[in-house]
């Protein structure tokens, strides 16, 4: 048990301003500055429970500023059914919240928007769950400086009916059965920026869509490893690529993307790059696979696919360099 005291900056706002540091609000939207909340630090998860009584109504905002790295047991974010935006950030240099025990570090329930800025979340090599689980009605948002890593036995993020908006940050060095970095069982994942790299799974080293929607409008998926779909695996649902880069991933089937029979893959003609095989800089830039270096589409899937935007950039011709089914 930790015995020292933590100081949190807690902001309950009715206007547009959200306090992100100890220095106060940068706008006049709030009539008062937040009061520090001093709570006993056993584990940081206990301290989140202390925040519930501070929310006077729906649409409340919290900002939790960590002065130093902490540990946390698995924590359910639900706050008595209220609608809450919880922002977790660091006061100066990036701090780390490390999982203590097994299970999701955070489970984001309906009505909760968990926002990560300049913070690292770290799993363990004994965990059997995703590090963050987003339930139906919940939302996870990642910004620059946020990192989800080191979770072996479950994905970095599991979307179970909720929504995940990745604006920036890094999901790296995670291990899962389906989806090393991100798994979508149901719900929506939108990648606008950031990097998903260095993850490992049986299906979908970077991202696995078991059922749901994945919209890629930016960011990079690279250097992930899987049997099927080194970068992205989609079993059922829709993958739409409008921008971003998928490169340097490795798999037996579908180095960049594996598209299953029940899935739909759409890529706009001018949106992003999915690299195929190549002899030059192959380890750094190009996806590699036994079949379908850029994209491996299951039998019958290509009829549902807009393939004009696939940029193979390959020294090899035909399906070996790009498409294969």
N, C-alpha and C positions, 0 to 999 in steps of 0.2 A: 504494500500500500504506500502510495506517495503521501508525504506529509506537508509539502510546501503549498503555497497559495498560487492560484492562477488569477490573472486579471483579464477579463474579457471586455471588449467594447461591444455593447449591445445597442443596436439602433432600432427603435420602433418608429417608423415614419408613416405619415399620411400623405406626404407629397412625393415628388419624384426623386429627391436626393437620397442616396444610400451612402452611408459613411463607410469608407474602406480603410481607414487608418486611425491611429490614436489622435491625430491632429484636428479632428473635427470635420464638419461638413463644408464642402466646397461650393455650396449653393445656399440661397436663402429660402429654399423650399421647406426647411424645418425651422420651427420657432425656438427650439432648444437643442443643446448638445446632449449626447447620450451620457448616462451615468455609468461608470465602470461597475461591473458586477464581480464581487469577490466571492469565490466559492471554494470549498475544500477540494483538492485535487486527489482523488483516489485513482480514477481513470476519467478520461475526457468524456466518455459516454455518460457517466453519472451527471456531469455538468450540463449536458444538453437537456436533461430532464428538468433542471432548474429554470430553464428558459420558458417553460410552458406558461407559468403564472404571469409572465411579463407581457403576454400578448393580449391586449384589451379587446380586440375584435379581429375580424378577418382581414386579409390583405396586409398582414404585418410583415416587417422586414427585420431580420437579425443580421448583424455582422459580427462574426467571431474572429478576433485577431489573435493569433498565436505568437507569443514572444519567444517560445522555444518549442522544440519537438516534444511530442507526447505519445502515449499509447492509448489504445481504446479497445475495449471488448466489443463484440458485435452489437450494433445500435440500431434500433428501429426509430426512424424519423416519422412521427405521425401527429404529434401535438394536438391531441384531443379533437381531431376533425377540422381544425382551423386551416385556413389557406395561408401558407407561410413561405416566404423566400428566405432561405438560410445561406448566407455567404460565408465561406471559410477562406481565410487568407492569412498571410504572415505579416508581422509588423515591419520587418526589414528584409533580411535574407530569408530565403525559402526554408520553411520548417517542414517537418515530417510527422504525420500521424501514422503510427505503425499498429497493425492488428495484433491484439493479444487474444489468443485462443483460436477457435475455428468458427467459420461462418462468415457472412457478409460483414465487412466493416461498417457499411451503412446500407440499410434498406429504406428506400425512398417510397413512401406510401402516397396515396391519393391526396392531392391538395398541396403537396410539398414541392418546391423548386429548390434543389440543392445546387449551389453555384460554387465552383472551385476556381480560385484565382491565386497564383503564386503559392501553391501548397503541394506537397507530395503525400500521396497515400501509398502505403507499402503493405503488401500481404506477407504470407509466410510460405515456406516450402512444405508445410503439412496441411494447408487448408484444402478443403474439398468443395468450396463454394466460390462463386464469383466475388470479387472484392466489393463491388457495388451492385446492388440489385434495384432495378427501377420497376415498381409495380404499376398496375393500371391506374391512370390519373396522376402519376408522379412524373417529375421532370428532372433530368440531370443536365447541367450546362458546364462545360469546361472552357476555360480561357487560357491565354498564354501564361506560361510559368507553372501550370498545373501538371502533375505527373501521376500516373497510376501504374504501379510496377510491382514485380517480385511476388506475384501470386501464382503458386504452382499447385495445380489441381482443379482450378476453376478459372474462368475468363477474368479479364480485368473488369469488364462491365457486362452484366446480364440485363437485357431489357425484357421484362415480362409483362407486356401490356402498356408500358409507359412510353416516354419520349426522351431521347438523348440528343442534345444539340452540342456538337463539338466544334467550337469556334477556334480553338487553339490548344496548345499543350501537347503532351506525349503519353501514349499508352504503349508500354514497352516491357519486354522480358516477363511475359505471363505465359502460363501453360494451361490448356483446357482440352476437353474432348472434342467439343464443337465450338469453335471460336476461341482462339488464344487471346486476342485483344478484346473483341466485342462479340457478344452473342445476342441475337434478336430472336426470342421465342415467339413473341407477338409484340406489336407496337411499331415505333418508328425511330430510325436512326438517321440523322442528318449530319454529314461531315462537310464543314465549311472551311476548316483550316486545322493545322496541327499535323502530327505525325503518328502513325500506328506502325511500329516496327519491332523486329526482334522477338516476335511471339511464336508459339508453337502449338499445333493442335492436329487432331486426326483430320478434321474437316474445317477448312477456313482458318489458316494460320493467323491472318490479321482479323478478318471479320467473317462470321457465319450467320446467314439469315435462314433460320429454320422455317419461319413463317412471319411475314411482316413486310416492312418497306425500308429500303436503304437508298437515300438520296445523297449522291456525292457531288458537291459543288466546289470542292477545293481540297487542299490537304494532300498528304502523301501516304500511301500504303506500301511499305518496302521491307525487304529483308526478313520476311516471315516464312515459316516452313510448315507444310502439311502434306498429307497423302493426297487429298482432293482440295484444290483451290488454295494455292499458297498465299495469295493475297486475299481473295474473297471467295466464299462458298455460298451459293444460294440454292436452297432446297425447294422452297415454295414461297411465293411472294414476288415482289418486284424490286429490281435493282436498276436505278436510273443514274447514269454518269453524265454530268454536264460539264464538269471541270475537275482538275486534280490529276495526280500521277499515280499509276500503279506500276511499280518497277522492282526488279531485283528479288522477287519472291521465288520460292522453289516448291514443287509438288510433283507427284507422280502423274496426276491428271489435272491440267489447268494450272500452269504456273502463276498466271495473273489472276484469272477468274474461272471458277467452275460453275456452270449453269445447269441445274437439275431439270428433270422432265416437267415438273409442275411449276417451274419458275419462268418469269419474264425478265429479259435483260434489254434495256433501252439505253443507247448511247447516242447523244447528239453528234452531228457531223463535225462540229467545230469544238467539241468539248473534251478537253483533257487528253491524256495519252496513256494507253495500255501497251507496254512494250512487249514485243515477241522475243524470239531467240536471236542471238547474234554472236559473232565471233569476237567483236571488239567490246571491251569493258563489260563483258557478259555478267560478271559477278556483281558489278556495281549498278548497272542500268537495266539489264534485260531479265525478264522472267524466264524460268527454265522448267521444263517438264518432259516426261516421256511422251505425252500426247497433249497438244494444245498449249504451246508455250505462252501465248497471250491469253487465249480463251479456249476452254474446252466445253462445248455445248453437248448435253445429252441428246440422244436420238429424239427427233421431233421438236426440239426446242427452238431451233433457229428460225422456224416459221413465225415465232412470236418475238423475234429479235430484230432491232434496227442496227445493222452492222456497219453502216457506212462510215461511222466515226472512229472505227478501230484503226489506230495508227500502229502498224506492226513494227516498222523500223528494224527490219531483219535482213540479214545476209542470206537467209534461207527462204526458198520459195514455197508457196502453197500452204497447206494446212500445218506443215511442220514449223513454219515460222509464225503463224498466227492462229487461225481458226482450226478446230478439229472437232469431229463428232463421230 
